[in-house]
Amino acid sequence: MYIHGEILRGKYPNANTLARDLEMSSRSIARDFDFMRDRMQLPLRYDELKHGYYYEGKVSAFPTLTISEGELFALAVAEKALQQYRGTSFEKPLLSAFQKMSASLPETISLNLSEWSETISFRTSAEPILNLSNFDKLAQATARAEQLRIAYRKPGQKKAEDRVIDPYHLANVNGEWYLFAYDHLRKAVRTFSPSRILAVEKTGETFSRDESFSVQDELRNSFGIHAGNKKIRVIIRFDEFAADYIREKKWHASQKLRDRPKGAVELEMVLSSMVEVERWVLSWGGHAMVIQPKELVASVGAFGRAIAAAHSR
């Protein structure tokens, strides 16, 4: 890039002058010239009178990035996917990265994207409401390993609790943001919802991440974000109406599917918590029936009766 800039400025650089300016060997610079001419196919020529290189022809952009048609289309799809980061602290750096990549592409690319934006889109039905200032502080502190003091309100509580945390990791799970952090009050890693963090301030301290911490390990047997220490064998039977929907997705890494009579299907999973799978079963209404464990059968039945009672008034 530096050589390219010197040529555009009409400096007629050569290996010796550049080696002196960049504190490199002239052989390394000579290889760079060869690479620009032979591999990048730039119209590089040496002027005997001015003892330096110039472009024999117009060069408007330095080809720092080569990209195939498939890769460019994937990049375009990824840009669409950025919609989920609109309004967060990740939006500006992500857009900046895309702009830099776009600027470094060859001047012309053989690909018809005239109406691609009309053919692909991403949509989130329920977007989390975030305090963007707090979210930015969480992201920065997580990246810089800075300890924080937060005011956190649990669901159902009116007053927030003060917590001192070491933020380890921010994760987007099924469209929702979660913060994994070491909670000094609980003396353990806990999961926090950024939308429930009402205030954030730095303590002035930094921390070293626990090397044994892994988000993958934390969520290994969870159905969503809630994890426990148990291994619970869950079996749910779906009727013919819901069976095709169940077969079309991978709901959990441990899942096993078994066909049952009359077009039904059974889904078996090994989970560490029943909190989220309970709500998921209820969302299927009468099309899902829990086979085991007994605790899940009882809780889903109790919720079902409560729903029926609430709608019978």
ChimeraX commands (.cxc) that place a marker at each C-alpha (Angstrom):
marker #1 position 0.00,0.00,0.00 radius 0.5
marker #1 position 2.83,2.37,0.79 radius 0.5
marker #1 position 4.56,1.59,-2.53 radius 0.5
marker #1 position 1.26,2.13,-4.34 radius 0.5
marker #1 position 0.82,5.51,-2.66 radius 0.5
marker #1 position 4.36,6.63,-3.55 radius 0.5
marker #1 position 3.83,5.69,-7.20 radius 0.5
marker #1 position 0.52,7.58,-7.37 radius 0.5
marker #1 position 2.25,10.65,-5.90 radius 0.5
marker #1 position 4.80,10.51,-8.73 radius 0.5
marker #1 position 7.75,9.75,-6.43 radius 0.5
marker #1 position 9.21,7.04,-8.72 radius 0.5
marker #1 position 10.26,4.83,-5.77 radius 0.5
marker #1 position 12.87,2.09,-6.09 radius 0.5
marker #1 position 14.06,-0.72,-3.83 radius 0.5
marker #1 position 16.94,1.29,-2.34 radius 0.5
marker #1 position 14.96,4.43,-1.45 radius 0.5
marker #1 position 12.06,2.44,-0.01 radius 0.5
marker #1 position 14.39,0.19,1.98 radius 0.5
marker #1 position 15.82,3.28,3.63 radius 0.5
marker #1 position 12.40,4.85,4.32 radius 0.5
marker #1 position 10.79,1.66,5.63 radius 0.5
marker #1 position 13.89,0.27,7.36 radius 0.5
marker #1 position 13.67,-2.95,5.38 radius 0.5
marker #1 position 16.05,-4.83,3.13 radius 0.5
marker #1 position 16.14,-3.84,-0.54 radius 0.5
marker #1 position 15.63,-7.52,-1.45 radius 0.5
marker #1 position 12.29,-7.56,0.38 radius 0.5
marker #1 position 11.20,-4.41,-1.44 radius 0.5
marker #1 position 12.28,-5.90,-4.77 radius 0.5
marker #1 position 10.11,-8.95,-4.10 radius 0.5
marker #1 position 7.18,-6.63,-3.36 radius 0.5
marker #1 position 7.63,-4.98,-6.75 radius 0.5
marker #1 position 7.68,-8.41,-8.40 radius 0.5
marker #1 position 4.54,-9.43,-6.52 radius 0.5
marker #1 position 2.70,-6.26,-7.56 radius 0.5
marker #1 position 3.63,-6.76,-11.21 radius 0.5
marker #1 position 3.31,-10.56,-11.57 radius 0.5
marker #1 position 0.64,-11.58,-9.05 radius 0.5
marker #1 position -1.50,-8.42,-8.80 radius 0.5
marker #1 position -1.03,-7.71,-12.50 radius 0.5
marker #1 position -0.47,-4.00,-11.94 radius 0.5
marker #1 position 1.02,-2.11,-14.94 radius 0.5
marker #1 position 4.32,-1.55,-13.11 radius 0.5
marker #1 position 7.26,-0.28,-15.17 radius 0.5
marker #1 position 10.79,0.95,-14.35 radius 0.5
marker #1 position 11.93,4.34,-15.64 radius 0.5
marker #1 position 15.67,4.22,-16.40 radius 0.5
marker #1 position 16.04,7.99,-16.39 radius 0.5
marker #1 position 14.23,8.62,-13.08 radius 0.5
marker #1 position 15.52,5.41,-11.48 radius 0.5
marker #1 position 12.15,4.39,-10.15 radius 0.5
marker #1 position 8.85,2.66,-10.81 radius 0.5
marker #1 position 5.64,4.08,-12.26 radius 0.5
marker #1 position 2.31,2.82,-13.58 radius 0.5
marker #1 position 2.03,2.48,-17.32 radius 0.5
marker #1 position -1.70,3.06,-17.38 radius 0.5
marker #1 position -4.44,4.18,-15.01 radius 0.5
marker #1 position -4.70,2.46,-11.61 radius 0.5
marker #1 position -7.56,3.86,-9.53 radius 0.5
marker #1 position -7.60,1.31,-6.70 radius 0.5
marker #1 position -5.12,-1.03,-5.11 radius 0.5
marker #1 position -6.42,-4.62,-5.45 radius 0.5
marker #1 position -5.95,-5.64,-1.81 radius 0.5
marker #1 position -8.81,-8.11,-1.92 radius 0.5
marker #1 position -9.85,-10.66,-4.50 radius 0.5
marker #1 position -13.30,-12.15,-4.14 radius 0.5
marker #1 position -15.33,-14.69,-6.06 radius 0.5
marker #1 position -18.94,-14.28,-7.15 radius 0.5
marker #1 position -20.12,-16.71,-4.47 radius 0.5
marker #1 position -18.10,-14.95,-1.77 radius 0.5
marker #1 position -19.46,-11.55,-2.76 radius 0.5
marker #1 position -23.03,-12.81,-2.66 radius 0.5
marker #1 position -22.36,-14.30,0.80 radius 0.5
marker #1 position -20.97,-10.92,1.87 radius 0.5
marker #1 position -24.11,-9.21,0.59 radius 0.5
marker #1 position -26.30,-11.63,2.56 radius 0.5
marker #1 position -24.17,-11.01,5.66 radius 0.5
marker #1 position -24.72,-7.26,5.28 radius 0.5
marker #1 position -28.44,-7.93,5.36 radius 0.5
marker #1 position -27.97,-9.96,8.52 radius 0.5
marker #1 position -26.50,-6.85,10.19 radius 0.5
marker #1 position -30.06,-5.63,10.70 radius 0.5
marker #1 position -30.08,-7.43,14.07 radius 0.5
marker #1 position -27.19,-5.23,15.25 radius 0.5
marker #1 position -28.84,-1.93,14.34 radius 0.5
marker #1 position -28.75,0.42,17.32 radius 0.5
marker #1 position -26.14,-1.58,19.24 radius 0.5
marker #1 position -22.52,-0.59,19.77 radius 0.5
marker #1 position -21.54,-3.14,17.11 radius 0.5
marker #1 position -23.33,-1.29,14.30 radius 0.5
marker #1 position -20.72,1.37,13.48 radius 0.5
marker #1 position -17.61,-0.86,13.53 radius 0.5
marker #1 position -19.40,-3.52,11.46 radius 0.5
marker #1 position -20.53,-0.98,8.86 radius 0.5
marker #1 position -17.03,0.52,8.83 radius 0.5
marker #1 position -15.55,-2.92,8.15 radius 0.5
marker #1 position -17.95,-3.46,5.24 radius 0.5
marker #1 position -17.11,-0.06,3.79 radius 0.5
marker #1 position -13.37,-0.80,3.95 radius 0.5
marker #1 position -13.85,-4.16,2.26 radius 0.5
marker #1 position -16.02,-2.54,-0.40 radius 0.5
marker #1 position -13.39,0.13,-1.08 radius 0.5
marker #1 position -10.67,-2.47,-1.57 radius 0.5
marker #1 position -12.60,-4.59,-4.07 radius 0.5
marker #1 position -11.66,-4.51,-7.77 radius 0.5
marker #1 position -13.28,-1.70,-9.70 radius 0.5
marker #1 position -15.60,-4.04,-11.63 radius 0.5
marker #1 position -17.03,-7.38,-10.58 radius 0.5
marker #1 position -19.07,-9.67,-12.78 radius 0.5
marker #1 position -22.14,-10.24,-10.64 radius 0.5
marker #1 position -25.75,-9.17,-11.05 radius 0.5
marker #1 position -27.02,-7.91,-7.71 radius 0.5
marker #1 position -29.45,-5.38,-9.18 radius 0.5
marker #1 position -32.44,-6.54,-7.14 radius 0.5
marker #1 position -30.89,-8.92,-4.61 radius 0.5
marker #1 position -32.18,-6.80,-1.73 radius 0.5
marker #1 position -35.71,-7.69,-2.84 radius 0.5
marker #1 position -35.01,-11.42,-2.68 radius 0.5
marker #1 position -33.34,-11.85,0.74 radius 0.5
marker #1 position -34.21,-10.35,4.10 radius 0.5
marker #1 position -33.88,-11.00,7.83 radius 0.5
marker #1 position -36.62,-10.26,10.32 radius 0.5
marker #1 position -36.90,-10.51,14.08 radius 0.5
marker #1 position -40.45,-10.69,15.41 radius 0.5
marker #1 position -39.61,-9.46,18.92 radius 0.5
marker #1 position -36.55,-7.25,19.25 radius 0.5
marker #1 position -35.05,-6.78,22.72 radius 0.5
marker #1 position -35.25,-3.23,24.08 radius 0.5
marker #1 position -31.74,-2.25,25.14 radius 0.5
marker #1 position -30.29,0.77,26.87 radius 0.5
marker #1 position -27.66,1.43,24.20 radius 0.5
marker #1 position -25.39,3.42,26.51 radius 0.5
marker #1 position -25.31,0.59,29.05 radius 0.5
marker #1 position -24.89,-2.01,26.33 radius 0.5
marker #1 position -21.89,-0.14,24.93 radius 0.5
marker #1 position -20.30,-0.01,28.40 radius 0.5
marker #1 position -20.84,-3.76,28.79 radius 0.5
marker #1 position -19.29,-4.49,25.40 radius 0.5
marker #1 position -16.27,-2.29,26.04 radius 0.5
marker #1 position -15.67,-3.69,29.53 radius 0.5
marker #1 position -15.98,-7.27,28.25 radius 0.5
marker #1 position -13.41,-6.61,25.54 radius 0.5
marker #1 position -11.01,-4.84,27.94 radius 0.5
marker #1 position -11.48,-7.13,30.97 radius 0.5
marker #1 position -12.69,-4.26,33.16 radius 0.5
marker #1 position -14.62,-4.94,36.36 radius 0.5
marker #1 position -18.08,-3.36,36.64 radius 0.5
marker #1 position -20.62,-2.43,39.28 radius 0.5
marker #1 position -24.17,-2.87,37.99 radius 0.5
marker #1 position -27.72,-2.37,39.21 radius 0.5
marker #1 position -29.60,-5.51,38.14 radius 0.5
marker #1 position -33.35,-6.13,38.42 radius 0.5
marker #1 position -34.54,-9.72,38.32 radius 0.5
marker #1 position -37.91,-10.54,36.69 radius 0.5
marker #1 position -40.74,-9.84,39.11 radius 0.5
marker #1 position -38.62,-7.67,41.40 radius 0.5
marker #1 position -39.34,-3.95,41.77 radius 0.5
marker #1 position -35.95,-2.95,43.19 radius 0.5
marker #1 position -32.59,-3.53,41.55 radius 0.5
marker #1 position -29.68,-5.22,43.33 radius 0.5
marker #1 position -26.11,-3.92,43.27 radius 0.5
marker #1 position -23.64,-6.45,41.88 radius 0.5
marker #1 position -19.89,-6.35,41.21 radius 0.5
marker #1 position -19.11,-8.45,38.15 radius 0.5
marker #1 position -16.25,-9.49,35.88 radius 0.5
marker #1 position -17.83,-9.55,32.39 radius 0.5
marker #1 position -16.55,-12.62,30.50 radius 0.5
marker #1 position -18.65,-12.88,27.37 radius 0.5
marker #1 position -21.57,-11.29,25.48 radius 0.5
marker #1 position -23.65,-13.78,23.49 radius 0.5
marker #1 position -26.63,-13.44,21.17 radius 0.5
marker #1 position -28.74,-16.57,21.68 radius 0.5
marker #1 position -31.82,-16.91,19.47 radius 0.5
marker #1 position -31.92,-13.14,18.94 radius 0.5
marker #1 position -31.57,-12.24,22.64 radius 0.5
marker #1 position -28.44,-10.74,24.22 radius 0.5
marker #1 position -26.94,-12.26,27.37 radius 0.5
marker #1 position -23.90,-11.39,29.48 radius 0.5
marker #1 position -21.88,-14.15,31.13 radius 0.5
marker #1 position -20.01,-12.72,34.09 radius 0.5
marker #1 position -18.39,-13.73,37.36 radius 0.5
marker #1 position -20.67,-12.46,40.11 radius 0.5
marker #1 position -18.63,-11.52,43.20 radius 0.5
marker #1 position -21.75,-11.74,45.38 radius 0.5
marker #1 position -22.60,-15.30,44.31 radius 0.5
marker #1 position -18.94,-16.33,43.88 radius 0.5
marker #1 position -19.79,-17.99,40.57 radius 0.5
marker #1 position -20.42,-17.30,36.88 radius 0.5
marker #1 position -23.96,-16.02,36.30 radius 0.5
marker #1 position -25.98,-15.05,33.25 radius 0.5
marker #1 position -27.39,-11.51,33.05 radius 0.5
marker #1 position -29.86,-9.98,30.61 radius 0.5
marker #1 position -28.53,-6.56,29.48 radius 0.5
marker #1 position -32.09,-5.22,29.19 radius 0.5
marker #1 position -32.45,-5.68,32.99 radius 0.5
marker #1 position -29.20,-3.88,33.82 radius 0.5
marker #1 position -30.36,-0.44,34.89 radius 0.5
marker #1 position -26.97,1.17,35.62 radius 0.5
marker #1 position -23.34,0.43,34.80 radius 0.5
marker #1 position -20.14,1.93,36.20 radius 0.5
marker #1 position -16.50,0.90,36.25 radius 0.5
marker #1 position -14.87,-0.01,39.56 radius 0.5
marker #1 position -11.43,0.95,38.24 radius 0.5
marker #1 position -10.24,-2.63,38.56 radius 0.5
marker #1 position -9.34,-5.11,35.84 radius 0.5
marker #1 position -9.52,-8.91,36.01 radius 0.5
marker #1 position -8.10,-12.05,34.45 radius 0.5
marker #1 position -10.63,-14.35,32.84 radius 0.5
marker #1 position -10.98,-17.83,34.26 radius 0.5
marker #1 position -9.27,-19.98,31.63 radius 0.5
marker #1 position -11.68,-22.81,32.34 radius 0.5
marker #1 position -14.68,-20.69,31.31 radius 0.5
marker #1 position -16.29,-21.64,28.00 radius 0.5
marker #1 position -19.65,-20.47,26.65 radius 0.5
marker #1 position -19.95,-23.75,24.77 radius 0.5
marker #1 position -19.53,-25.68,28.02 radius 0.5
marker #1 position -21.96,-23.40,29.86 radius 0.5
marker #1 position -24.70,-23.99,27.29 radius 0.5
marker #1 position -23.82,-27.55,26.28 radius 0.5
marker #1 position -27.01,-29.20,27.60 radius 0.5
marker #1 position -29.28,-26.16,27.79 radius 0.5
marker #1 position -32.35,-25.75,25.59 radius 0.5
marker #1 position -31.69,-22.03,25.35 radius 0.5
marker #1 position -29.86,-19.95,27.92 radius 0.5
marker #1 position -30.88,-21.59,31.22 radius 0.5
marker #1 position -28.37,-24.24,32.27 radius 0.5
marker #1 position -28.14,-26.54,35.27 radius 0.5
marker #1 position -25.99,-29.33,36.63 radius 0.5
marker #1 position -28.40,-32.17,35.90 radius 0.5
marker #1 position -28.79,-34.47,32.90 radius 0.5
marker #1 position -32.52,-34.81,32.29 radius 0.5
marker #1 position -33.87,-37.21,29.65 radius 0.5
marker #1 position -36.80,-35.45,28.01 radius 0.5
marker #1 position -39.20,-37.15,25.60 radius 0.5
marker #1 position -41.98,-35.21,23.86 radius 0.5
marker #1 position -44.49,-36.68,21.42 radius 0.5
marker #1 position -45.85,-34.45,18.63 radius 0.5
marker #1 position -48.98,-35.31,16.65 radius 0.5
marker #1 position -49.22,-35.46,12.86 radius 0.5
marker #1 position -49.96,-31.73,12.59 radius 0.5
marker #1 position -46.70,-30.71,14.32 radius 0.5
marker #1 position -44.50,-33.64,13.27 radius 0.5
marker #1 position -43.24,-32.13,10.01 radius 0.5
marker #1 position -42.21,-28.90,11.77 radius 0.5
marker #1 position -40.25,-30.92,14.32 radius 0.5
marker #1 position -38.49,-32.96,11.64 radius 0.5
marker #1 position -37.44,-29.81,9.75 radius 0.5
marker #1 position -35.20,-28.40,12.50 radius 0.5
marker #1 position -32.40,-29.44,14.78 radius 0.5
marker #1 position -33.72,-28.38,18.17 radius 0.5
marker #1 position -30.81,-29.65,20.28 radius 0.5
marker #1 position -27.42,-31.27,19.77 radius 0.5
marker #1 position -28.50,-34.39,21.67 radius 0.5
marker #1 position -31.82,-34.87,19.90 radius 0.5
marker #1 position -33.13,-38.21,18.61 radius 0.5
marker #1 position -36.29,-38.55,16.51 radius 0.5
marker #1 position -38.52,-41.63,16.42 radius 0.5
marker #1 position -41.53,-42.05,14.15 radius 0.5
marker #1 position -44.73,-43.09,15.93 radius 0.5
marker #1 position -48.10,-44.37,14.64 radius 0.5
marker #1 position -50.55,-42.06,12.83 radius 0.5
marker #1 position -47.76,-39.76,11.59 radius 0.5
marker #1 position -46.61,-38.68,15.03 radius 0.5
marker #1 position -42.97,-38.26,16.05 radius 0.5
marker #1 position -41.13,-38.39,19.37 radius 0.5
marker #1 position -38.30,-36.00,20.18 radius 0.5
marker #1 position -35.78,-37.12,22.79 radius 0.5
marker #1 position -33.15,-34.78,24.28 radius 0.5
marker #1 position -30.79,-34.70,27.25 radius 0.5
marker #1 position -31.09,-31.30,28.96 radius 0.5
marker #1 position -29.65,-29.66,32.05 radius 0.5
marker #1 position -32.75,-27.56,32.82 radius 0.5
marker #1 position -36.50,-27.78,32.10 radius 0.5
marker #1 position -37.27,-24.04,32.34 radius 0.5
marker #1 position -37.24,-23.23,28.64 radius 0.5
marker #1 position -38.41,-26.58,27.27 radius 0.5
marker #1 position -41.48,-26.27,29.51 radius 0.5
marker #1 position -42.48,-22.99,27.86 radius 0.5
marker #1 position -41.66,-24.44,24.45 radius 0.5
marker #1 position -43.97,-27.42,24.95 radius 0.5
marker #1 position -46.79,-25.09,26.05 radius 0.5
marker #1 position -46.33,-23.03,22.87 radius 0.5
marker #1 position -47.43,-26.08,20.83 radius 0.5
marker #1 position -50.78,-26.24,22.61 radius 0.5
marker #1 position -52.43,-29.63,22.33 radius 0.5
marker #1 position -50.08,-30.80,19.56 radius 0.5
marker #1 position -47.31,-31.76,22.02 radius 0.5
marker #1 position -47.45,-34.25,24.88 radius 0.5
marker #1 position -44.63,-34.80,27.39 radius 0.5
marker #1 position -43.81,-38.48,27.92 radius 0.5
marker #1 position -41.04,-37.95,30.46 radius 0.5
marker #1 position -39.78,-36.86,32.96 radius 0.5
marker #1 position -42.68,-36.95,35.40 radius 0.5
marker #1 position -41.79,-33.50,36.77 radius 0.5
marker #1 position -42.20,-31.95,33.32 radius 0.5
marker #1 position -45.46,-33.84,32.74 radius 0.5
marker #1 position -46.82,-32.42,36.00 radius 0.5
marker #1 position -45.67,-28.82,35.45 radius 0.5
marker #1 position -46.98,-28.65,31.87 radius 0.5
marker #1 position -50.29,-30.12,33.03 radius 0.5
marker #1 position -50.55,-27.55,35.82 radius 0.5
marker #1 position -49.85,-24.66,33.45 radius 0.5
marker #1 position -52.32,-26.08,30.96 radius 0.5
marker #1 position -55.07,-26.16,33.58 radius 0.5
marker #1 position -54.20,-22.59,34.63 radius 0.5
marker #1 position -54.44,-21.41,31.01 radius 0.5
marker #1 position -57.81,-23.17,30.58 radius 0.5
marker #1 position -59.10,-21.59,33.78 radius 0.5
marker #1 position -57.98,-18.12,32.74 radius 0.5
marker #1 position -59.80,-18.41,29.40 radius 0.5
marker #1 position -63.00,-19.91,30.76 radius 0.5
marker #1 position -64.16,-16.70,32.40 radius 0.5
marker link #1:1,2 radius 0.2
marker link #1:2,3 radius 0.2
marker link #1:3,4 radius 0.2
marker link #1:4,5 radius 0.2
marker link #1:5,6 radius 0.2
marker link #1:6,7 radius 0.2
marker link #1:7,8 radius 0.2
marker link #1:8,9 radius 0.2
marker link #1:9,10 radius 0.2
marker link #1:10,11 radius 0.2
marker link #1:11,12 radius 0.2
marker link #1:12,13 radius 0.2
marker link #1:13,14 radius 0.2
marker link #1:14,15 radius 0.2
marker link #1:15,16 radius 0.2
marker link #1:16,17 radius 0.2
marker link #1:17,18 radius 0.2
marker link #1:18,19 radius 0.2
marker link #1:19,20 radius 0.2
marker link #1:20,21 radius 0.2
marker link #1:21,22 radius 0.2
marker link #1:22,23 radius 0.2
marker link #1:23,24 radius 0.2
marker link #1:24,25 radius 0.2
marker link #1:25,26 radius 0.2
marker link #1:26,27 radius 0.2
marker link #1:27,28 radius 0.2
marker link #1:28,29 radius 0.2
marker link #1:29,30 radius 0.2
marker link #1:30,31 radius 0.2
marker link #1:31,32 radius 0.2
marker link #1:32,33 radius 0.2
marker link #1:33,34 radius 0.2
marker link #1:34,35 radius 0.2
marker link #1:35,36 radius 0.2
marker link #1:36,37 radius 0.2
marker link #1:37,38 radius 0.2
marker link #1:38,39 radius 0.2
marker link #1:39,40 radius 0.2
marker link #1:40,41 radius 0.2
marker link #1:41,42 radius 0.2
marker link #1:42,43 radius 0.2
marker link #1:43,44 radius 0.2
marker link #1:44,45 radius 0.2
marker link #1:45,46 radius 0.2
marker link #1:46,47 radius 0.2
marker link #1:47,48 radius 0.2
marker link #1:48,49 radius 0.2
marker link #1:49,50 radius 0.2
marker link #1:50,51 radius 0.2
marker link #1:51,52 radius 0.2
marker link #1:52,53 radius 0.2
marker link #1:53,54 radius 0.2
marker link #1:54,55 radius 0.2
marker link #1:55,56 radius 0.2
marker link #1:56,57 radius 0.2
marker link #1:57,58 radius 0.2
marker link #1:58,59 radius 0.2
marker link #1:59,60 radius 0.2
marker link #1:60,61 radius 0.2
marker link #1:61,62 radius 0.2
marker link #1:62,63 radius 0.2
marker link #1:63,64 radius 0.2
marker link #1:64,65 radius 0.2
marker link #1:65,66 radius 0.2
marker link #1:66,67 radius 0.2
marker link #1:67,68 radius 0.2
marker link #1:68,69 radius 0.2
marker link #1:69,70 radius 0.2
marker link #1:70,71 radius 0.2
marker link #1:71,72 radius 0.2
marker link #1:72,73 radius 0.2
marker link #1:73,74 radius 0.2
marker link #1:74,75 radius 0.2
marker link #1:75,76 radius 0.2
marker link #1:76,77 radius 0.2
marker link #1:77,78 radius 0.2
marker link #1:78,79 radius 0.2
marker link #1:79,80 radius 0.2
marker link #1:80,81 radius 0.2
marker link #1:81,82 radius 0.2
marker link #1:82,83 radius 0.2
marker link #1:83,84 radius 0.2
marker link #1:84,85 radius 0.2
marker link #1:85,86 radius 0.2
marker link #1:86,87 radius 0.2
marker link #1:87,88 radius 0.2
marker link #1:88,89 radius 0.2
marker link #1:89,90 radius 0.2
marker link #1:90,91 radius 0.2
marker link #1:91,92 radius 0.2
marker link #1:92,93 radius 0.2
marker link #1:93,94 radius 0.2
marker link #1:94,95 radius 0.2
marker link #1:95,96 radius 0.2
marker link #1:96,97 radius 0.2
marker link #1:97,98 radius 0.2
marker link #1:98,99 radius 0.2
marker link #1:99,100 radius 0.2
marker link #1:100,101 radius 0.2
marker link #1:101,102 radius 0.2
marker link #1:102,103 radius 0.2
marker link #1:103,104 radius 0.2
marker link #1:104,105 radius 0.2
marker link #1:105,106 radius 0.2
marker link #1:106,107 radius 0.2
marker link #1:107,108 radius 0.2
marker link #1:108,109 radius 0.2
marker link #1:109,110 radius 0.2
marker link #1:110,111 radius 0.2
marker link #1:111,112 radius 0.2
marker link #1:112,113 radius 0.2
marker link #1:113,114 radius 0.2
marker link #1:114,115 radius 0.2
marker link #1:115,116 radius 0.2
marker link #1:116,117 radius 0.2
marker link #1:117,118 radius 0.2
marker link #1:118,119 radius 0.2
marker link #1:119,120 radius 0.2
marker link #1:120,121 radius 0.2
marker link #1:121,122 radius 0.2
marker link #1:122,123 radius 0.2
marker link #1:123,124 radius 0.2
marker link #1:124,125 radius 0.2
marker link #1:125,126 radius 0.2
marker link #1:126,127 radius 0.2
marker link #1:127,128 radius 0.2
marker link #1:128,129 radius 0.2
marker link #1:129,130 radius 0.2
marker link #1:130,131 radius 0.2
marker link #1:131,132 radius 0.2
marker link #1:132,133 radius 0.2
marker link #1:133,134 radius 0.2
marker link #1:134,135 radius 0.2
marker link #1:135,136 radius 0.2
marker link #1:136,137 radius 0.2
marker link #1:137,138 radius 0.2
marker link #1:138,139 radius 0.2
marker link #1:139,140 radius 0.2
marker link #1:140,141 radius 0.2
marker link #1:141,142 radius 0.2
marker link #1:142,143 radius 0.2
marker link #1:143,144 radius 0.2
marker link #1:144,145 radius 0.2
marker link #1:145,146 radius 0.2
marker link #1:146,147 radius 0.2
marker link #1:147,148 radius 0.2
marker link #1:148,149 radius 0.2
marker link #1:149,150 radius 0.2
marker link #1:150,151 radius 0.2
marker link #1:151,152 radius 0.2
marker link #1:152,153 radius 0.2
marker link #1:153,154 radius 0.2
marker link #1:154,155 radius 0.2
marker link #1:155,156 radius 0.2
marker link #1:156,157 radius 0.2
marker link #1:157,158 radius 0.2
marker link #1:158,159 radius 0.2
marker link #1:159,160 radius 0.2
marker link #1:160,161 radius 0.2
marker link #1:161,162 radius 0.2
marker link #1:162,163 radius 0.2
marker link #1:163,164 radius 0.2
marker link #1:164,165 radius 0.2
marker link #1:165,166 radius 0.2
marker link #1:166,167 radius 0.2
marker link #1:167,168 radius 0.2
marker link #1:168,169 radius 0.2
marker link #1:169,170 radius 0.2
marker link #1:170,171 radius 0.2
marker link #1:171,172 radius 0.2
marker link #1:172,173 radius 0.2
marker link #1:173,174 radius 0.2
marker link #1:174,175 radius 0.2
marker link #1:175,176 radius 0.2
marker link #1:176,177 radius 0.2
marker link #1:177,178 radius 0.2
marker link #1:178,179 radius 0.2
marker link #1:179,180 radius 0.2
marker link #1:180,181 radius 0.2
marker link #1:181,182 radius 0.2
marker link #1:182,183 radius 0.2
marker link #1:183,184 radius 0.2
marker link #1:184,185 radius 0.2
marker link #1:185,186 radius 0.2
marker link #1:186,187 radius 0.2
marker link #1:187,188 radius 0.2
marker link #1:188,189 radius 0.2
marker link #1:189,190 radius 0.2
marker link #1:190,191 radius 0.2
marker link #1:191,192 radius 0.2
marker link #1:192,193 radius 0.2
marker link #1:193,194 radius 0.2
marker link #1:194,195 radius 0.2
marker link #1:195,196 radius 0.2
marker link #1:196,197 radius 0.2
marker link #1:197,198 radius 0.2
marker link #1:198,199 radius 0.2
marker link #1:199,200 radius 0.2
marker link #1:200,201 radius 0.2
marker link #1:201,202 radius 0.2
marker link #1:202,203 radius 0.2
marker link #1:203,204 radius 0.2
marker link #1:204,205 radius 0.2
marker link #1:205,206 radius 0.2
marker link #1:206,207 radius 0.2
marker link #1:207,208 radius 0.2
marker link #1:208,209 radius 0.2
marker link #1:209,210 radius 0.2
marker link #1:210,211 radius 0.2
marker link #1:211,212 radius 0.2
marker link #1:212,213 radius 0.2
marker link #1:213,214 radius 0.2
marker link #1:214,215 radius 0.2
marker link #1:215,216 radius 0.2
marker link #1:216,217 radius 0.2
marker link #1:217,218 radius 0.2
marker link #1:218,219 radius 0.2
marker link #1:219,220 radius 0.2
marker link #1:220,221 radius 0.2
marker link #1:221,222 radius 0.2
marker link #1:222,223 radius 0.2
marker link #1:223,224 radius 0.2
marker link #1:224,225 radius 0.2
marker link #1:225,226 radius 0.2
marker link #1:226,227 radius 0.2
marker link #1:227,228 radius 0.2
marker link #1:228,229 radius 0.2
marker link #1:229,230 radius 0.2
marker link #1:230,231 radius 0.2
marker link #1:231,232 radius 0.2
marker link #1:232,233 radius 0.2
marker link #1:233,234 radius 0.2
marker link #1:234,235 radius 0.2
marker link #1:235,236 radius 0.2
marker link #1:236,237 radius 0.2
marker link #1:237,238 radius 0.2
marker link #1:238,239 radius 0.2
marker link #1:239,240 radius 0.2
marker link #1:240,241 radius 0.2
marker link #1:241,242 radius 0.2
marker link #1:242,243 radius 0.2
marker link #1:243,244 radius 0.2
marker link #1:244,245 radius 0.2
marker link #1:245,246 radius 0.2
marker link #1:246,247 radius 0.2
marker link #1:247,248 radius 0.2
marker link #1:248,249 radius 0.2
marker link #1:249,250 radius 0.2
marker link #1:250,251 radius 0.2
marker link #1:251,252 radius 0.2
marker link #1:252,253 radius 0.2
marker link #1:253,254 radius 0.2
marker link #1:254,255 radius 0.2
marker link #1:255,256 radius 0.2
marker link #1:256,257 radius 0.2
marker link #1:257,258 radius 0.2
marker link #1:258,259 radius 0.2
marker link #1:259,260 radius 0.2
marker link #1:260,261 radius 0.2
marker link #1:261,262 radius 0.2
marker link #1:262,263 radius 0.2
marker link #1:263,264 radius 0.2
marker link #1:264,265 radius 0.2
marker link #1:265,266 radius 0.2
marker link #1:266,267 radius 0.2
marker link #1:267,268 radius 0.2
marker link #1:268,269 radius 0.2
marker link #1:269,270 radius 0.2
marker link #1:270,271 radius 0.2
marker link #1:271,272 radius 0.2
marker link #1:272,273 radius 0.2
marker link #1:273,274 radius 0.2
marker link #1:274,275 radius 0.2
marker link #1:275,276 radius 0.2
marker link #1:276,277 radius 0.2
marker link #1:277,278 radius 0.2
marker link #1:278,279 radius 0.2
marker link #1:279,280 radius 0.2
marker link #1:280,281 radius 0.2
marker link #1:281,282 radius 0.2
marker link #1:282,283 radius 0.2
marker link #1:283,284 radius 0.2
marker link #1:284,285 radius 0.2
marker link #1:285,286 radius 0.2
marker link #1:286,287 radius 0.2
marker link #1:287,288 radius 0.2
marker link #1:288,289 radius 0.2
marker link #1:289,290 radius 0.2
marker link #1:290,291 radius 0.2
marker link #1:291,292 radius 0.2
marker link #1:292,293 radius 0.2
marker link #1:293,294 radius 0.2
marker link #1:294,295 radius 0.2
marker link #1:295,296 radius 0.2
marker link #1:296,297 radius 0.2
marker link #1:297,298 radius 0.2
marker link #1:298,299 radius 0.2
marker link #1:299,300 radius 0.2
marker link #1:300,301 radius 0.2
marker link #1:301,302 radius 0.2
marker link #1:302,303 radius 0.2
marker link #1:303,304 radius 0.2
marker link #1:304,305 radius 0.2
marker link #1:305,306 radius 0.2
marker link #1:306,307 radius 0.2
marker link #1:307,308 radius 0.2
marker link #1:308,309 radius 0.2
marker link #1:309,310 radius 0.2
marker link #1:310,311 radius 0.2
marker link #1:311,312 radius 0.2
marker link #1:312,313 radius 0.2
view
